[in-house]
Amino acid sequence: MKIVINNPKTGKSYQKEIPEDVETVLYGKKIGDIIDGSLLQLSGYKLKITGGTDKDGFPMRPDLPGTERRQILAGRSVGIRKVPEKGYRRRKTVRGNTVAEDIAQLNLKIVKHGDVDIENLMGKKENEAEEGSSS
Protein backbone atom coordinates (compact mmCIF):
# COMPACT_ATOMS: atom_id res chain seq x y z
CA MET A 1 0.00 0.00 0.00
CA LYS A 2 1.17 3.50 -0.78
CA ILE A 3 0.57 6.34 1.62
CA VAL A 4 0.52 10.00 0.65
CA ILE A 5 1.31 12.32 3.55
CA ASN A 6 0.27 15.95 3.16
CA ASN A 7 1.95 18.72 5.15
CA PRO A 8 -0.61 21.56 5.47
CA LYS A 9 2.08 24.03 6.64
CA THR A 10 4.06 23.84 3.41
CA GLY A 11 1.48 22.34 1.05
CA LYS A 12 3.87 19.56 0.02
CA SER A 13 2.97 15.88 -0.19
CA TYR A 14 5.24 12.89 0.33
CA GLN A 15 4.71 9.35 -1.00
CA LYS A 16 5.90 6.27 0.79
CA GLU A 17 5.43 2.54 0.30
CA ILE A 18 4.67 0.77 3.57
CA PRO A 19 5.39 -2.87 4.45
CA GLU A 20 2.59 -5.40 4.79
CA ASP A 21 2.87 -5.74 8.59
CA VAL A 22 2.22 -2.00 9.03
CA GLU A 23 -0.55 -2.18 6.44
CA THR A 24 -2.47 -4.73 8.52
CA VAL A 25 -2.41 -2.39 11.55
CA LEU A 26 -4.31 0.21 9.47
CA TYR A 27 -7.13 -2.21 8.54
CA GLY A 28 -10.38 -1.22 10.21
CA LYS A 29 -9.46 2.46 10.56
CA LYS A 30 -11.90 4.96 9.07
CA ILE A 31 -11.64 8.30 7.31
CA GLY A 32 -11.23 10.93 10.01
CA ASP A 33 -9.37 8.65 12.45
CA ILE A 34 -6.08 9.91 13.83
CA ILE A 35 -3.17 7.48 13.87
CA ASP A 36 0.20 7.66 15.56
CA GLY A 37 3.09 8.47 13.23
CA SER A 38 5.41 5.99 14.95
CA LEU A 39 3.63 3.23 12.98
CA LEU A 40 5.09 4.80 9.81
CA GLN A 41 8.52 5.66 11.29
CA LEU A 42 7.42 9.28 11.90
CA SER A 43 7.92 9.57 15.65
CA GLY A 44 6.16 12.48 17.31
CA TYR A 45 3.71 12.98 14.43
CA LYS A 46 -0.05 12.48 14.48
CA LEU A 47 -1.73 11.79 11.12
CA LYS A 48 -5.38 12.00 10.10
CA ILE A 49 -6.83 9.69 7.42
CA THR A 50 -8.44 11.90 4.76
CA GLY A 51 -9.25 9.40 2.02
CA GLY A 52 -7.81 7.00 -0.49
CA THR A 53 -8.45 4.81 -3.51
CA ASP A 54 -8.78 1.09 -4.01
CA LYS A 55 -6.80 -1.13 -6.38
CA ASP A 56 -9.04 -0.17 -9.32
CA GLY A 57 -9.02 3.58 -8.65
CA PHE A 58 -12.42 3.99 -6.99
CA PRO A 59 -12.31 6.74 -4.33
CA MET A 60 -13.21 6.29 -0.68
CA ARG A 61 -16.14 8.35 0.63
CA PRO A 62 -16.31 9.54 4.24
CA ASP A 63 -20.11 9.27 4.44
CA LEU A 64 -20.37 5.67 3.21
CA PRO A 65 -19.84 3.07 5.98
CA GLY A 66 -18.07 -0.23 5.37
CA THR A 67 -15.33 -1.51 3.09
CA GLU A 68 -17.22 -2.60 -0.02
CA ARG A 69 -17.93 -0.79 -3.27
CA ARG A 70 -21.35 0.67 -3.89
CA GLN A 71 -23.05 2.52 -6.69
CA ILE A 72 -24.55 5.73 -5.37
CA LEU A 73 -26.43 8.63 -6.89
CA ALA A 74 -24.08 11.56 -6.28
CA GLY A 75 -24.25 15.26 -6.99
CA ARG A 76 -21.51 17.70 -6.07
CA SER A 77 -19.17 15.59 -3.92
CA VAL A 78 -16.35 13.02 -3.84
CA GLY A 79 -16.21 11.07 -7.09
CA ILE A 80 -17.81 13.77 -9.28
CA ARG A 81 -15.34 15.97 -11.10
CA LYS A 82 -17.57 18.62 -12.61
CA VAL A 83 -21.24 19.45 -12.21
CA PRO A 84 -22.60 21.13 -15.37
CA GLU A 85 -25.87 22.45 -13.94
CA LYS A 86 -27.98 22.70 -10.82
CA GLY A 87 -29.70 19.44 -9.88
CA TYR A 88 -27.25 17.30 -11.86
CA ARG A 89 -26.67 13.87 -10.32
CA ARG A 90 -24.90 10.82 -11.58
CA ARG A 91 -24.59 7.21 -10.52
CA LYS A 92 -20.99 6.52 -9.49
CA THR A 93 -19.16 3.56 -7.99
CA VAL A 94 -17.31 4.45 -4.80
CA ARG A 95 -15.71 2.63 -1.88
CA GLY A 96 -16.72 2.83 1.80
CA ASN A 97 -14.84 4.78 4.47
CA THR A 98 -13.04 1.86 6.17
CA VAL A 99 -9.49 0.82 5.28
CA ALA A 100 -9.27 -2.78 4.01
CA GLU A 101 -6.84 -4.96 2.05
CA ASP A 102 -8.21 -3.65 -1.29
CA ILE A 103 -7.03 -0.09 -0.63
CA ALA A 104 -4.00 0.74 -2.81
CA GLN A 105 -3.42 4.36 -1.74
CA LEU A 106 -4.20 6.02 1.58
CA ASN A 107 -4.15 9.80 1.98
CA LEU A 108 -3.00 11.22 5.31
CA LYS A 109 -2.70 14.76 6.68
CA ILE A 110 -0.31 15.86 9.41
CA VAL A 111 -2.27 17.03 12.45
CA LYS A 112 0.59 17.29 14.97
CA HIS A 113 4.21 17.85 13.96
CA GLY A 114 7.11 16.05 15.61
CA ASP A 115 10.53 17.32 16.65
CA VAL A 116 12.30 16.29 13.43
CA ASP A 117 11.36 17.91 10.11
CA ILE A 118 9.22 15.68 7.86
CA GLU A 119 11.55 16.21 4.89
CA ASN A 120 14.44 14.72 6.85
CA LEU A 121 12.36 11.71 7.90
CA MET A 122 11.11 11.05 4.37
CA GLY A 123 14.63 11.39 2.93
CA LYS A 124 13.92 14.38 0.67
CA LYS A 125 16.69 16.67 1.95
CA GLU A 126 19.38 14.03 1.43
CA ASN A 127 18.23 13.25 -2.12
CA GLU A 128 18.23 16.94 -3.10
CA ALA A 129 21.74 17.40 -1.66
CA GLU A 130 23.04 14.39 -3.64
CA GLU A 131 21.49 15.67 -6.87
CA GLY A 132 22.93 19.15 -6.35
CA SER A 133 26.49 17.86 -5.72
CA SER A 134 26.51 15.63 -8.81
CA SER A 135 25.69 18.51 -11.18
C-alpha angles and dihedrals in degrees: 000000000000121000125202113204117199121203107206092194094063101017092233125133128209127203123211135172112225127207121251096251091059090043092060091055089060094054111111095025116125136215107279095031117128117226131192115256093220087079087066097039091262101121116197094019128114117203130197121211107235102171145295147192134255128236091278096046100258111146125237117242122211094213097052113084123216137031103271131095120257136182110233135178103243134182124179103351147081111338096026114096102187133008111207098194145001114285094021113148132170136191109246135175113235138164127243125256099257123095113240138162091276093065111107100179129029122193118214133182125206110244099169123025123221131221096266121065114256092231090060092049093048092047097241098126093053093049092050091049091051092049092049094051094049093056 
